[in-house]
């Protein structure tokens, strides 16, 4: 099993952006699991702050499931689901 470690804020936020860009993440709990799978230990409070600081938007995919998107992709993703 991979050892979990805390990442510096810039590195952690890059990882969050990468995860959100590559797969559907619909909740903070799902994001925490994805980060844990990548070897990053992080609390829910830290995830909440990172989501706010990154400006992640919560939208819906084509099946109506919630998902976080990066701000520059948010408008396009919303239009694509309508």
C-alpha atoms as one frame of an Amber mdcrd trajectory, in Angstrom:
protein
   0.000   0.000   0.000   1.190   3.495  -0.840   2.361   5.640   2.052   0.249
   8.760   2.566   1.948  12.111   2.978   0.903  15.706   3.298   1.766  17.806
   0.263   2.651  21.489   0.261  -0.341  23.646  -0.686   0.729  24.489  -4.285
   1.488  20.838  -5.059  -1.767  19.665  -3.431  -3.819  22.213  -5.379  -2.156
  21.152  -8.660  -3.078  17.564  -7.824  -6.681  18.560  -7.082  -6.939  20.430
 -10.386  -5.494  17.441 -12.219  -7.894  14.972 -10.580 -10.931  17.177 -11.251
  -9.891  17.661 -14.891  -9.421  13.911 -15.502 -12.426  12.366 -13.764 -15.855
  13.112 -12.361 -15.618  14.086  -8.718 -19.004  14.925  -7.236 -18.250  15.474
  -3.560 -15.514  16.473  -1.172 -15.527  12.900   0.139 -14.888  11.549  -3.390
 -12.094  14.088  -3.863 -10.539  13.067  -0.552 -10.596   9.427  -1.702  -9.000
  10.304  -5.038  -6.255  12.281  -3.305  -5.689   9.425  -0.870  -5.345   7.032
  -3.828  -2.672   9.388  -5.186  -0.821   9.205  -1.855  -1.949  12.551  -0.446
  -3.326  12.753   3.096  -5.658  15.721   3.522  -8.530  16.715   5.805 -12.020
  17.660   4.656 -11.489  21.210   5.970  -8.364  21.586   3.808 -10.217  20.230
   0.773 -12.995  22.739   1.363 -10.501  25.634   1.479  -8.679  24.372  -1.614
 -11.956  24.091  -3.559 -12.788  27.690  -2.655  -9.286  28.991  -3.443  -9.148
  27.157  -6.783 -12.580  28.517  -7.673 -13.923  25.048  -8.491 -17.524  25.122
  -9.617 -20.073  22.431  -8.940 -22.070  21.558 -12.025 -23.753  18.436 -13.441
 -22.512  16.015 -16.063 -24.607  14.778 -18.996 -26.237  12.162 -16.756 -27.208
  14.798 -14.185 -24.612  13.717 -11.623 -22.863  16.459  -9.632 -19.238  17.180
 -10.442 -16.574  19.768  -9.707 -15.025  21.566 -12.657 -12.194  24.046 -13.043
 -13.445  27.626 -13.479 -12.249  28.041 -17.072 -14.040  24.826 -18.014 -17.175
  25.499 -15.979 -19.066  27.574 -18.527 -18.357  25.139 -21.338 -19.274  22.095
 -19.254 -22.546  23.686 -18.203 -23.477  24.509 -21.796 -22.571  21.006 -22.930
 -24.972  19.412 -20.425 -28.016  21.409 -21.484
